[in-house]
């Protein structure tokens, strides 16, 4: 069994990292058209900065981890690279948690009590999480790999990250409860497709993230120390991919709403159905008799536009109200 564990680790961890890199590239390929359409033309804002950082930082630590697994490097360099990866992962996961909190604050219509709760939750997760990460990185010990083995060989790792993952589970559960309560209130009176999708995706994302957080708590307890952070990169990548989807949905809806508003303004400014044409008739004596001719310019092929907007329906009001929650992002 003792010889089996290093052999399994030599295959399992690199394979997992390759899978994570593949997921990142595949997700980028699937959603790059949306990013070009809904993110790039926008002026820089908080949501734009959050999207760029959340989407592209995982490429740095994931490929840094890959390079450490497929090259021959010293134990000292292994430690330096993995410390860098650990801190980038913590920053990235906290960033993703911040995006989920901002989304929750938005769907609660910037409720002051919710803001206070989320700020307290953020501090309660970030400060201990940073402390646990520091303890974990100080516990890492690497040894020189054999001549036939590439990458780093982990000899010892602490269990402090278990508590960091527990904090993430608590944070995501609190966010999921707030989302579920608000969804119950909103969806009793509204069935707007994009709002429905926002709530549905939020709950599905919670299930995915909860499962991998549970796995990250259980693996260091039940498996050898070399597997302690085996699922750290998958959790990091999953956070990034899912939170990018949340932001893309919000930015896409904002772009559509902006286009609809511009079209509505242009329609309301059009002139309506009839116009008057003045003609001057000059007789042989040189006197002018003006004749007023009214010409009906309407036709069945022309869309009739009224000078005053019609009262919006209840569904349109709900759509605008739902969109207004996210305009500040």
KEGU-591531 format. One record per residue: residue in three letters; x, y, z of N, C-alpha, C, CB in turn. Coordinates in pm, whole numbers, plus 50000, padded with zeros to 5 digits. Glycine has a CB too. Example, Ala and Ser with C-alpha at 12.3 -4.5 7.8 and 13.67 -1.06 7.14 Angstrom:
ALA513194943150780512304955050780513204967050780511314955350905SER512854977550708513674989450714512905000350787514084994050572
This chain:
UNK500834987950000500005000050000500875012650000499065000150122UNK502055011550074502925023150082503485027049947504055020450177UNK503795017149861504315020349728503225024149631505085008649673UNK501985019849662500865022849573500475037549580499665014149606UNK500525043449702500085057349720500895067249638500155061049866UNK502245066949642503005076249558502765074149410504485075049586UNK502605061449369502355058449228501015064249184502395043349203UNK500015062749270498695068249238498735083449235497645063349339UNK499445089249331499555103849337500235109349213500335108149462UNK501225101949162501965106449044501075107048920503145097249018UNK499995099248920499075099448806497835108048833498645085348771UNK497305107048954496025113348985496105128548987495515108349119UNK497095133849057497185148449070497455155348936498285152149170UNK498445150748856498625157048724497395155848635499815150948655UNK496725144348640495515142448558494425152248599494995128048570UNK494285154448730493285163948780493615178148734493205163448933UNK494885181748740495295195148695495055196948545496775197648727UNK495335186548467495055187248323493565188948296495575174448252UNK492745181848375491295183248359490845197348392490565173048449UNK491415203348497491055217048534491445226948425491735220948667UNK492645225248369493075234048260492155232548139494525231048220UNK491735220248112490825217747999489485224548021490625202747979UNK488975223948144487695230448176487795245548155487275227348321UNK488895251448202489075265848185489085269748037490375270448251UNK489845262347957489935265547814488605263147744491045257047747UNK487935252347779486645249147716485595259847751486155235247761UNK485565263847878484605274247918484895287347847484635276248070UNK486165290747833486535302947762486075302247617488055305247768UNK486275290747553485855289147413484335290147398486345275747358UNK483615284947497482145284847489481535298647512481575275047590UNK482195306947590481585319647632482345332047584481475320147781UNK483405330147504484175341747459483335351147376485385337147378UNK482415345847294481555354547213480695363447302480665346147121UNK480185357947413479405366047506480275376547574478735357147612UNK481495372747609482405382447671482705394047577483715375547713UNK482965390947450483245401447352482045410647335483625395247216UNK480855405047339479645412747314479195420947434478535403547272UNK479295415147554478705421347672479705427547769477885411347744UNK480985424047757481975429147853482915439147787482775417647913UNK483495435647675484515444147613484015458047574485055437347492UNK482805459647520482395473247481482065482247600481205472447390UNK481915476747719481495484547835482655492947888480965475347944UNK482345504847942483385512248015483745504548141482895526548050UNK484955506848190485395499548308484515502848427486865502648339UNK484105492448499483275494048618483635482848714481745493848582UNK482965482648828483235472148926482935458348870482415474449053UNK481815456948800481455443948745482445439348638480035444348687UNK482945448848557483935445348454485235440448518484215457448364UNK485705447748619486945443848687486795430248755487355454448790UNK485665428148821485425415348887485415403948787484095415648964UNK484795406348672484715395848571486105392248520483835400248454UNK486905402148485488245399548429489125392148530488915412848387UNK489125396748655489955390148756489485375948784489955398248886UNK488175374448799487625361248831487835351348717486145362448862UNK487795356248594487885347248478489315343148445487255353948358UNK490255352548458491595349948404492655346648509492045361648325UNK492455350148635493435346448737493615331348751493015352248870UNK492545323248740492745308748753493705302848650491415301748741UNK493825309148534494775304148436496205304848491494675312148304UNK496485315148570497835316848624498165305648721497985330548694UNK497335303648826497705293648926497525279348875496875295549051UNK496565277048784496385263448731497585259248648495105262648647UNK498035267948559499175264348474500495264848551499245273648352UNK500535272748658501715272448746501805258948817501655284048849UNK500665253848861500625240548923501015229748822499225237548979UNK500535231148700500885221448596502395221348569500135224548466UNK502985233148562504425233848535505225227348647504865248448516UNK504715228648771505415222448884505305207248882504865227849015UNK504305202048814504095187548809504795180848691502625184448803UNK505155188748591505705182648469507135187248438504825185848352UNK507795192948537509205196748520510015191648640509355212248506UNK511295190548622512175186448732512655199048805513395178048679UNK512195200748926512575212549004512955208249145511415222949008UNK513665216949213514145213849347513015214949448515305223349387UNK513165208949566512145210249670511895224849709512545202349794UNK512955232949707512785247149742511905254349640514155254149751UNK512135251349513511305257649409509885252149414511905255349270UNK509745239449448508395233649466507625241449572508495218749505UNK508305243949683507655251149793507255265149750508585251849915UNK508155272149681507865285749638506675286049542509105291949571UNK506655276949445505555276849348504225273449414505855266749236UNK504245263749503502985259549564502475269649666503165246149631UNK503365277049730502935288049815502245298749730504125294149892UNK502835301849615502225311649524500855306949478503125314149402UNK500755294249440499465288649397498445289349509499645274049351UNK498865286249632497935286549746497365300449767498645281749873UNK498225310649762497735324249785496875329249670498915333649807UNK497245325849547496395329649434495035322849442497085326149301UNK495015310449487493755303149501492875309649607494005288449536UNK493485313349719492705319849825492125333049776493585322249950UNK492955341049710492475353849657491335351449558493615361649588UNK491505341549471490475338749371489175333949431490975328549274UNK489255324949530488025319849592487325330949670488345308049685UNK488095339249740487475350549811486835360249712488525357849897UNK487465362249598486885370749494485565364949444487875372449377UNK485535351949421484305345449376483215346349482484565330849340UNK483595344349608482625345849716482085360149721483265342049852UNK482965369849695482515383749692481505386249581483695392949674UNK481705379949465480745381349355479395375549395481275374149228UNK479405363949458478135357849502477445366649607478395343749559UNK478235372849694477645381749795477055394249730478705385749899UNK477755399949633477225411749563475935408349488478265417349466UNK475905396649425474685392249358473535390949457474905378849284UNK473835385349576472805383649679472325397149730473355375249796UNK473265406349752472905419949794472025426649689474165428349819UNK472315424249561471535430349453470115424649448472225428149319UNK469965411449458468615405749450467775409549571468685390549437UNK468445413049681467715418049798467515433149791468465414349926UNK467735438749673467475453049646468255462049741465985455949658UNK469495458349766470425465949850469855468849989470775479149781UNK469265458550046468715459550181469845461850282467915446850217UNK469665471450371470735475250464471085463850559470325487550544UNK470075456850610470345445850702471115434550633469025440550760UNK470745431950508471465421650431472905425950409470755419050296UNK473115438850381474475443950361475325442050486474445458850322UNK474765445350602475505443750728475865429050750474675449150847UNK474885420250726475125405950744476225400950650473835398050721UNK476155405050523477135400250425478525405750454476705404350284UNK478615418150501479925423650538480535415950655479795438650575UNK479695412850755480175404950869480595391050824479075403850978UNK479815385150733480145371950681481465372250604479015366750589UNK481665382650523482895383850445484115384850536482835396150353UNK484015392850641485125394050735485355380950809484865405350835UNK484245374350846484355361750919484955350550837483015357550967UNK484895351750705485485341650616486905345750576484615339750491UNK487095358350539488375362750482489505362650585488225376650423UNK489265368450702490355369850800490835356250851489895378450918UNK489945347550901490445334250942490965326150823489335326451011UNK490335327650706490785320150589492215323450552489885322950471UNK492575336250559493955340350531494905334650636494075355750527UNK494465334750763495305329150870495515314150852494665331951007UNK494465306850817494595292350796495495289250676493205286050776UNK495395297550573496255295450455497725297650491495845304950341UNK497985307750571499355310250616499885298350695499425323150703UNK499065292850784499475281150862499745269150771498395277550966UNK498885267650669499035256250578500325257350497497835255450485UNK500605269050443501805270550360503075268450442501835284450295UNK503035272050570504215270050656504415255350692504075278250783UNK503365247350676503475233050710503945224450592502145227950759UNK503965230150471504315222250353505785218350354503985230050225UNK506045205750323507415200750313507535192050189507825192750442UNK508515195150105508725187549981510085180649986508645196849856UNK510155169049922511425161749912511765160049765511335147949985UNK513025157049740513465155449602512865142849542515005154949594UNK512305144149422511675132749355512745123349300510755137549241UNK512355110949277513265101249218513605104949075512655087349223UNK514635098749019515075102248883514025099648776516315094548849UNK513095090448803512075087148704510775094848726511795072248706UNK510745103448828509515110548864509675125348834509165108349014UNK508705130948763508685145348736507905152448846508065148448597UNK508185165448860507385173548950507805172749095505975169648938UNK506905177849180507165178849323506615166649397506555191749380UNK507315162749502506845152049588506575157849726507875140249595UNK505325158049766504925163749894505145153550005503435168149891UNK505945157350104506225148350217505285150750333507665149850263UNK504885163350353504015166350468503195178750439504855168150597UNK501955178550485501075190350477500185190450599500215190250345UNK499915202250652499045203350768497585201650732499255216750835UNK496735203750831495285202250811494535215450831494725191650906UNK495275226550833494625239450859493615243050750495665250350870UNK493865238450626492955241950517491565235850536493535237350385UNK491455225450618490135219750646489215230550701490245208050747UNK489745238750791488925249150854488605260250754489645254950976UNK489525262950662489235272850557488085268150469490485275450471UNK488085255350433486995249950351485675249550428487345235850301UNK485745247250558484525247750640483935261850640484825243350785UNK484805271950646484335285850640483655288650507485505295550662UNK484225283550398483615285450267482235278950262484515279650156UNK482125266850321480835260050325479795268250401480985246250389UNK480205273950514479285282250593478855294450513479945286650726UNK479815300950448479505312850368478525309650255480775318850310UNK478795298950182477945295550068476565290850112478605284749983UNK476495284350227475185280250280474355292450319475355270950401UNK474995302250382474285314550419473785321850295475195323750502UNK474625322650192474225329150067473085321650001475425330149970UNK473145308350004472085300249943470765302050016472485285349944UNK470795303050149469565305250226468955318750191469835304350378UNK469785329250186469275342450148468685342150007470385352950156UNK469345335349916468855334349778467535326849774469885327249689UNK467415315949848466195307949848465015315749905466395295049927UNK465255323250013464175331150074463685341649976464655337850205UNK464615348749912464215359149816463555353049693465445367449774UNK464035341549649463415334849535461975330949566464215322349494UNK461735325949686460375322149726459445334249722460375316049867UNK459945345749766459115357849766458875363049624459775368849850UNK459935363149544459835369149410459065360349313461205371949355UNK459325347349315458765338549212457305335249235459555325849206UNK456755339349348455305337849367454535347849282454935339649515UNK455205359049248454505369449172455175372549038454415382049254UNK456285365949008457005369048885457535356348822458145378948912UNK457415355648688457955344348613458815349048496456815335248562UNK459515360148515460395365348411461535355348389460945379448449UNK461765351048265462715340048240464115342448296462825337748093UNK464665354548277466055356448320466185357148471466625369048257UNK465135362248540465145362148686465035347848737463975370748741UNK464155340148673464005325948709465335318548691462915319348623UNK466035321448582467325314948555468365319148658467825318448413UNK468335331748699469305336548798469155329048929469115351648821UNK467915327248973467685319949099467995305049083466235321849145UNK467555299248972467785284948950469275281748944467105280348821UNK470015289748868471465287648857472145289648992472075297048753UNK471665299449068472255302049199472165289949291471585313849264UNK471025283249292470855271549378471645259549325469375267949389UNK471685257849193472475246949136473965248949164472235245848985UNK474435261349149475845264249176476185261249322476165278949142UNK475255264449412475485261649554475685246649577474305266749639UNK474865238449513474985223849530476355219149482473865216549452UNK476785223849363478085219749310479225223849403478305225949170UNK479185236349449480275241349533480265234849670480165256549547UNK479055231849721478975225149851479595211149844477515224249897UNK479305203849737479835190249723481365190149719479275183649597UNK481935199349643483405199349633484045204749761483865207649512UNK483335213649834483845218149964483855206650064482995229950018UNK482795198550064482745186850152483895177350119481385179450138UNK484145175349989485245166549948486585172049996485265164949795UNK486755185249990488015191250034488205190350185488085205749989UNK487105189150259487205187050403487545172450434485885191050472UNK486945163350359487095149050389488445143350342485975141250324UNK488955148050228490175142150172491375143450268490515148850040UNK491665155150327492805155850419492635146950543493035170050463UNK491405144250581491155136050699491345121250668489745138450753UNK490875116950551490805102650520491945097650432489505099650453UNK492605106650358493635102350263495025106050315493405108750124UNK496085100250257497455104050296497715118850271498475095650218UNK498725124150339498985138550335499315143550194500125142050428UNK499835134850107500175139049971498935143049890500915127949900UNK497755138949937496505142449868495785154149936495585130349861UNK496425160450034495745170250118495045181050037496725176550213UNK495725186149936495125197049856494845192549713496055209249855UNK494555179849697494295174049566493145181249494493985159249579UNK492075184349566490895190449504490855205649522489635184449563UNK491975211549564491995226149579491835233349446493285230449645UNK492585228949345492475235149212491105233049149493555229749120UNK490505220949156489145219449103488135229049167488665205249122UNK488245231049299487325240449364487565254649314487475239849517UNK488825258149300489175271449249488605273749110490715273349247UNK488785263849021488305264948883486785265348879488825253248798UNK486135256948960484665256748961484095270049009484165245349051UNK484695275849112484275289149157484355299249044485135293749277UNK485485299148974485705308948867484695307348754487115307548811UNK484515294948707483615292448594482175296148628483695277748551UNK481705291948745480305294348781480035309148806479935286248905UNK480965315948874480755330248901480865338548774481775335249005UNK481695334448680481755341348551480415340148478482885335648463UNK479785328648489478465326748427477425336048490478015312148439UNK477495337648622476575346748690476745360948637476805346448843UNK477985365648629478235379248581477845380848435479705382848599UNK478095370848352477715371648211476205372848196478225359448134UNK475445365648278473985366548272473515380648306473345356448368UNK474105386548411473715400048451474115410248345474375403648586UNK475335409248292475795418748191475025417248060477295416948165UNK474675404948026473865402647905472505409047919473715387547878UNK471875407348035470555413248056470625428448055469955408248189UNK471705433948111471845448548111472005453847970473055452648197UNK472745446647885472925450947746471595450547671473965441947674UNK470815439947691469515438847625468585449947671468875425147654UNK468565452647802467705463147855468105476747799467755463348008UNK469405479247786469875491947731469455493547586471395492947743UNK469555482747508469135483047367467645485547354469505469947297UNK466855478947439465405480747435465015495047471464715470947530UNK465725501047566465435514847605465725524447490466255518747728UNK466845522447422467195531147308466165529847196468595527647255UNK465725517647168464725515547064463395521947102464525500647038UNK463045521347230461795527347276461825542447260461525523647421UNK462965548647294463095563147280462995567247134464425568047339UNK463625559747045463575562846902462155561246848464535553746824UNK461435551146893460075548846846459145560046891459555535446896UNK459315564447015458425574747068458655588247001458625576047217UNK459825590046939460115602846875459665603446729461595605646884UNK459165592446676458705592546537457405600446524458515578146486UNK457215606646408455985614146380454925604546331456235625446276UNK453645607446361452575597846338451995598146198451495600246435UNK450725594646193450135589246073449825599045961448925582446109UNK449605611345991449215620345882450175632045872447795625445901UNK450295637545749451105649345728450385658745634452495645645674UNK450765671545635450115681345550451075686645447449535692745633UNK450585687845323451395692945213450745705745161451535682245099UNK451515716745155451005729345102451435730544956451515741445185UNK450455734244868450785736644727450335750544688450135725944635UNK451085757044602450765770544557450365770044410451965780144578UNK449205775744380448715776144243448705790744199447295769644229UNK449405793744092449475807444040448675808043911450955812044017UNK447665817043908446845817843786447495827343686445415822643820UNK446835829343573447385837343463447565851843499446505836343341UNK446795856443599446875870643636448015873543733445565875243698UNK448645862643777449765864543869449385863644014450405877643845UNK448085862444042447685861444182447875847144231446205865844201UNK448145845944355448395832844414447235828644501449695832944496UNK446745816744478445705810844563446305798444629444415807244480UNK446375798944759446985787744831445925777444865447685792444959UNK446275765244838445335754344863445965744844965444995746744730UNK445215741445065445695732345168445245718245134445185736445309UNK446205709645116445895695745083446365686845196446545691644948UNK445505678445241445865668945346446025655245285444805668645460UNK447185649345306447475636345249447645626245363448755636745160UNK446935615345353447055604745453448305596545421445785595645454UNK449265597245510450525590145487450555576545552451685598345539UNK449475572745614449455559545677449205548945573448395558845788UNK449695537145598449445525845510449485513145593450475525245394UNK448925502945536448865490345610450245484445630447975480445539UNK451195488345542452545482745553453405490345652453205482645418UNK452955502045699453735510245791453245507945933453645525145754UNK454205505946025453815503746162453295516746220454985498446245UNK452175516346288451575528346346452255531346479450035526546366UNK452755543546492453455547546613452715559146675454925551346583UNK452455558346802451695568746871452665578646936450755562546977UNK452235591446946453125601547000453395599747149452565615046977UNK452535592547218452725590447361452835575547387451565596747443UNK453755571447473453925557147498452705551247565455155554647583UNK452425538847529451325531747594451765527647734450895519447510UNK450815526247823451145522247959451755508347959449895522548049UNK452915506448019453535493348019452725483348099454955494148073UNK452785470948059452065460448130452785456348256451865448548040UNK452125448048330452695443648457453995436048435451705434748532UNK454065428248329455275420448303456455429448271455045410548189UNK456195439948195457265449348162457755456548286456795459448057UNK456825460348375457215466848500458105457648584455975470848580UNK457735444948590458525435348666459915433748605457815421848671UNK459965433548472461245432148402462165443848436461035431348249UNK461635456048432462445467748462462875467948608461675480548428UNK461955463848696462275463648838463375453548868461025460448921UNK463295441848802464325431748821465675436448771463935418948750UNK465685443048655466945447948598467555458948683466725452848456UNK466705467648741467215479048817468015474748939466065487948860UNK467795462648988468545457949104470035456849076468005444449150UNK470405454648949471805451848916472475463548845471885439548829UNK471775474748826472345485848750473555492248819471295496448726UNK473645490848950474745497249023476035489249015474355499049169UNK475955476748972477155468248968478135472948859476765453548945
